[in-house]
């Protein structure tokens, strides 16, 4: 674990790492950047950003993630539920718990089986090719453009096709 300051927690480390990155970088990049700066942390480590956010346990291994999500279904992060509920009414896989989660996960399992996904690869390649063509056209214009609508459309196309 990176050195923990008794007053500032890990804020000094976070500030040092973030100061080297573009000012508009998303905070989700932070755990990976900490892993790179401190390669001996192992598959799990703790980040304390109080008072700006709750403590965070970062899991960087598939085995560790399996322990939290499959082997021992732990309670989901409350902030995610608060974020998702206005959009989903609380009926979404990322925040459902226990039996309710298992019931709905079983409904979607066939759509995520490897055999089904393999049948979808040609269409996914077609979607990604269209995405790349759109990027090339916009880049050729020389104008600055937002990737957001293009990537959202790509994700919705692929997820919608796979899940439905």
C-alpha positions as CSV (number, residue, x, y, z in Angstrom):
1,X,0.0,0.0,0.0
2,X,1.3,3.5,-0.8
3,X,2.5,5.5,2.3
4,X,-0.5,6.7,4.3
5,X,-0.2,10.2,5.8
6,X,-2.0,10.5,9.2
7,X,-3.8,13.7,8.1
8,X,-4.0,13.6,4.3
9,X,-4.4,9.9,3.8
10,X,-3.3,9.2,0.2
11,X,-4.2,12.7,-1.1
12,X,-0.6,13.7,-1.5
13,X,0.1,10.6,-3.6
14,X,-3.1,11.2,-5.6
15,X,-2.1,14.9,-6.2
16,X,1.4,14.0,-7.3
17,X,0.2,11.4,-9.8
18,X,-2.7,13.5,-11.1
19,X,-0.4,16.5,-11.6
20,X,1.5,14.6,-14.2
21,X,-1.7,13.8,-16.2
22,X,-3.8,16.1,-18.4
23,X,-6.1,18.3,-16.4
24,X,-9.3,16.9,-17.9
25,X,-8.4,13.2,-17.3
26,X,-11.1,11.2,-15.7
27,X,-10.6,10.0,-12.1
28,X,-11.1,6.4,-13.1
29,X,-7.6,6.3,-14.4
30,X,-6.1,6.9,-10.9
31,X,-6.0,3.3,-9.6
32,X,-4.1,2.1,-12.7
33,X,-1.7,5.1,-12.4
34,X,-1.1,4.2,-8.7
35,X,-0.4,0.6,-9.7
36,X,2.2,1.8,-12.3
37,X,3.9,4.1,-9.8
38,X,3.9,1.5,-7.1
39,X,4.4,-1.9,-8.9
40,X,4.8,-3.9,-5.7
41,X,1.3,-3.2,-4.4
42,X,0.0,-6.6,-5.4
43,X,-3.5,-7.5,-6.6
44,X,-5.4,-5.4,-4.0
45,X,-4.7,-2.1,-2.3
46,X,-6.5,0.7,-0.4
47,X,-6.8,4.3,-1.4
48,X,-7.9,6.9,1.2
49,X,-9.1,10.2,-0.4
50,X,-11.1,11.5,2.6
51,X,-12.7,14.1,2.7
52,X,-13.2,14.1,-1.1
53,X,-14.4,10.5,-1.3
54,X,-14.9,7.3,0.5
55,X,-12.1,4.9,1.0
56,X,-11.5,2.6,-2.0
57,X,-10.3,-1.0,-2.2
58,X,-8.7,-1.4,-5.7
59,X,-8.7,-4.9,-7.0
60,X,-6.3,-5.5,-10.0
61,X,-6.6,-9.3,-10.4
62,X,-9.3,-11.5,-11.9
63,X,-9.0,-13.9,-8.9
64,X,-9.6,-10.9,-6.5
65,X,-12.5,-9.7,-8.5
66,X,-14.0,-13.1,-8.5
67,X,-13.8,-13.2,-4.7
68,X,-15.9,-10.1,-4.4
69,X,-18.4,-10.7,-7.1
70,X,-18.9,-14.4,-7.5
71,X,-17.4,-16.5,-4.6
72,X,-18.7,-14.1,-2.0
73,X,-21.4,-11.7,-3.3
74,X,-20.6,-8.6,-1.2
75,X,-22.9,-5.6,-1.0
76,X,-22.7,-3.2,-4.0
77,X,-21.3,0.3,-3.7
78,X,-24.1,2.6,-2.4
79,X,-23.1,5.5,-4.6
80,X,-23.6,3.4,-7.7
81,X,-27.1,2.5,-6.6
82,X,-27.9,6.2,-6.0
83,X,-26.6,7.1,-9.5
84,X,-28.5,4.3,-11.3
85,X,-31.8,4.4,-9.5
86,X,-33.3,7.5,-11.2
87,X,-32.6,5.8,-14.5
88,X,-33.6,2.2,-13.7
89,X,-35.8,2.4,-10.7
90,X,-33.4,0.1,-8.9
91,X,-33.9,-2.8,-11.4
92,X,-30.4,-3.0,-13.0
93,X,-27.8,-5.8,-12.8
94,X,-24.9,-3.6,-11.5
95,X,-26.8,-2.8,-8.3
96,X,-29.2,-5.7,-7.7
97,X,-28.3,-8.0,-4.8
98,X,-28.6,-11.6,-3.8
99,X,-31.5,-13.7,-5.2
100,X,-32.8,-10.8,-7.3
101,X,-29.4,-10.4,-9.0
102,X,-29.1,-14.2,-9.6
103,X,-32.6,-14.3,-11.1
104,X,-31.9,-11.5,-13.6
105,X,-28.4,-12.6,-14.3
106,X,-29.7,-16.0,-15.3
107,X,-32.1,-14.3,-17.8
108,X,-29.1,-12.6,-19.5
109,X,-26.6,-15.5,-19.3
110,X,-27.4,-17.0,-22.7
111,X,-26.7,-13.7,-24.4
112,X,-23.2,-13.7,-22.9
113,X,-22.2,-17.3,-23.5
114,X,-19.0,-17.7,-25.4
115,X,-20.7,-19.7,-28.2
116,X,-23.3,-16.9,-28.7
117,X,-20.7,-14.2,-28.6
118,X,-18.7,-15.9,-31.3
119,X,-21.7,-15.8,-33.6
120,X,-21.8,-12.1,-33.0
121,X,-18.1,-11.3,-33.9
122,X,-18.7,-10.6,-37.6
123,X,-21.4,-8.0,-36.8
124,X,-19.2,-6.5,-34.1
125,X,-16.3,-6.2,-36.6
126,X,-18.7,-4.5,-38.9
127,X,-19.8,-2.1,-36.2
128,X,-16.2,-1.3,-35.2
129,X,-15.3,-0.8,-38.9
130,X,-18.1,1.7,-39.3
131,X,-16.9,3.4,-36.1
132,X,-13.3,3.6,-37.5
133,X,-14.6,5.0,-40.8
134,X,-16.5,7.7,-38.9
135,X,-13.3,8.6,-36.9
136,X,-11.3,8.8,-40.1
137,X,-13.8,11.1,-41.7
138,X,-13.9,13.4,-38.7
139,X,-10.2,13.4,-38.3
140,X,-9.7,14.3,-41.9
141,X,-11.8,17.4,-41.4
142,X,-9.2,18.8,-39.1
143,X,-11.9,19.9,-36.7
144,X,-11.9,19.0,-33.0
145,X,-14.8,16.7,-32.3
146,X,-16.3,14.8,-29.3
147,X,-15.7,11.1,-29.2
148,X,-18.6,10.7,-26.7
149,X,-21.5,10.3,-29.2
150,X,-19.5,8.0,-31.5
151,X,-18.4,5.7,-28.7
152,X,-21.8,5.7,-27.0
153,X,-23.4,4.7,-30.3
154,X,-20.8,1.9,-30.8
155,X,-21.4,0.6,-27.3
156,X,-25.1,0.7,-27.6
157,X,-25.0,-1.0,-31.0
158,X,-22.9,-3.9,-29.7
159,X,-24.4,-4.3,-26.3
160,X,-27.9,-4.1,-27.7
161,X,-27.2,-6.7,-30.3
162,X,-25.5,-9.1,-27.9
163,X,-27.9,-8.7,-25.0
164,X,-31.1,-8.8,-27.0
